[in-house]
């Protein structure tokens, strides 16, 4: 006999992934630095970020971690 899956397909679970958008305080916490230090890194264009509005800034988790690991040779969380 053949096994037939009678359960309907389910939507993939939403997980915390590399494409998560982080706020400035979340990004600073992830990197273990202060928001003020993150502001300085942004001013020097030392970290990748997305400017979504006049004051709205977000960071993609995967891009941020990859950039920091590559540029500073540290193990970010």
C-alpha positions in Angstrom: 0.0 0.0 0.0 1.0 3.6 -0.6 1.2 6.1 2.2 -1.0 9.1 1.4 -0.6 12.2 3.4 -4.2 13.4 4.2 -3.1 16.4 6.1 -3.3 19.7 4.3 -0.1 21.6 3.7 0.7 24.1 6.4 2.3 27.5 6.1 6.0 27.6 7.1 6.6 28.7 10.6 7.7 32.2 11.1 11.1 32.1 12.6 13.7 34.6 13.6 15.9 34.7 10.5 18.7 36.6 8.9 16.3 38.9 7.1 14.8 40.3 10.4 14.7 44.0 10.5 16.1 45.4 13.8 15.5 48.8 15.3 18.5 50.8 16.5 18.3 49.7 20.1 17.9 46.0 19.0 20.9 46.3 16.7 23.0 47.9 19.4 22.0 45.2 21.8 22.8 42.5 19.3 26.3 43.9 18.8 26.9 44.6 22.5 27.3 48.3 22.0 25.4 51.5 23.0 23.0 53.2 20.7 25.3 56.2 20.7 28.2 54.0 19.5 25.9 52.6 16.8 25.1 56.2 15.7 28.8 56.8 15.3 29.3 53.7 13.2 26.3 54.8 11.0 27.8 58.3 10.6 31.1 56.7 9.4 29.1 54.3 7.2 30.8 51.5 9.1 27.6 49.4 9.3 24.9 48.7 6.7 21.5 50.1 7.4 18.2 50.9 5.7 16.8 54.4 5.9 13.0 53.9 5.5 11.9 57.4 6.2 13.2 60.7 7.6 13.9 59.2 11.0 13.1 55.5 10.5 16.2 53.4 10.4 16.4 49.6 10.4 19.1 47.0 10.2 18.9 43.6 8.6 20.2 41.1 11.1 22.1 38.9 8.6 23.7 41.8 6.8 24.7 43.5 10.0 26.3 40.4 11.5 28.1 39.5 8.3 29.5 43.0 7.8 30.7 43.3 11.4 32.4 39.8 11.3 34.1 40.7 8.0 35.2 44.2 8.8 36.2 43.9 12.4 37.1 40.2 12.6 34.9 39.6 15.7 32.4 37.0 16.6 29.1 38.9 16.8 26.2 37.2 18.6 
